Amino acid sequence: MIVITTPTGDIGRQILDRVLDSGEPVRVIARDASRLPEHVRAQAEVVEGSHADADTIAKALQGADSLFWLVPPADFRDAGPAMSYYLDFTRAAAHEAASRGVRMVHVTSLGHGHSYDGSAGLLAAGLATGELIESTGVQYRALALPFFMENILRQAQSIAEQGVLSMANTADRPLLTIATQDVAAVAADLLLDTTWNGQARVPLGSPDNLTPNAMAEIISETLGRPVRYQQVPLADLQDQMVQSGASPSLAQDMADMINAQNNGIYDAEPRDPASATATDFRQWCQNVLKPAVQS
């Protein structure tokens, strides 16, 4: 039995479809079963509730062999510090999985071993979550990931209407990326593979490593019209988030995360060139971004 969290999320739903296609028995944890697609409700066992809840996770892990773990985003308006949120959300599941001999595949950040002088916001929370899971002795694989290409979809309207890709990442510093479809492919393979054991990190990233300026050039070429990169000061990003209703804690954690990216957190963890994922940025722009911009 394979248990999957966040089955309606961008990564979770892609993993779920891959595992369902394999024919293996699947159980999902969902706050609201009515949000699940009809084919999922027909093929998978559903446990309703939050996967942070100890009773819910205990019920979901009965008779399970493996668990896909991802901490969902905190509430935009009411989020507290990411570190406590991530750790509190994960603690019960990690101990329950360890006690039952359930193997975990979980999503964390690339950058283990980076010295970031204090906080790296959401990335620090992800790394600390991995350390918490490891401390339980559970067998696990940590998918260590960089910047999601899908984050750029938030800029689709600005790209379409103004020809501008706007972020707070340093314009001329490489920013390693990954497509969520590749994360899902690796995670599904690990969930279906019954031969691995022990604890290990799996650093992943796309075949290219582009600066935001270079990303804008590729977007321009893909769309056939000019798109320029505009770097937003971190302080302005925080102000914009708070004005849009984000909690001050979330805005700070986001700024700290981007500051760590700008200071090379993804470069700190060695990656085997053979671990490069299938989708490069140009392919993703053609297959995902271009349809979104044109819709």
C-alpha positions, 0 to 999 in steps of 0.5 A: 500500500502506497500512501500519498499526501497532497493528492490535489497539489501540483506534485502530489496529483502527478505522483498519484496518477503515475502510481495509480497507472501502475496498478499498486494499491493506493491510499490518499490523505485529503482534507476534503474528498470531494475535491479529488477527481472522480477517477481517484475516488474510484481507484484509491482509498481515501482517508479524510483529514489533515496529514499533520494530525496524529490520528489521521496519519496513524489511520492512513499508515495502517498496513502501508509500505511507503509514504509520499510526504510533502508539507502543504503551504501555510495559510497566506494570511495567517502563517507563522514562522515557517520553521515551527510550521514545517516541524510541527506538521511533520513530527507525528508522521515521521515517528509513526512511519518509523514505528511502523516500518513505512518508508518515506519519500519526501520533498525538501530543499537542495542546499544541505550543508550551506552556511546561510548565517541565520535563516533561509526562510522556507528553505531552512524549514525544509532542510530542518524537516529532513533532519527531523525525519532522519532523526527518527531512524525511518527509511527515507529518500529526501528529494532535494530540489531547487527552484520550481519552474512552475513558480514562473507561471505566476508571472504569466499575465505580466509576461503576456501583457507587459513583456516582463518577468519580475522576481527578486532573484539576482538577474545575473546569478544562475538559479537552478530549476526543476519541473514538477513533472520530473519531481513526480517521475522520480518520486513515483519510481521510488515509491514503487521500488521495493528494493531500497533501504536506509537513508539518503538524499537525492539531489535533483535539478534540470540539465541547464542552470540559467540566470533569470536574464537568460530565462527571459531570453529563452521565454522571448524566443519561445513566445516570439516577442521580447520579454525582459527580466526585472529584478525587484528589491527584496524589501519591495517584495516583502512590502508587496506581499504584506499589502496583498494580505500575506502575514509578515512572517510569510513575507519574511520567510519568502525574502529570507529564502530568496536571499539564500538563493541569491547567495548560492544555497543550491550550489552548496550541495553536490549533484551527480551530473547523471541525476539531471532531470529530463526537462530543460527550461526551454522544453518547459517554456514550450510545453507549459509556459507558452500555453499559459501565456497564450490562454 
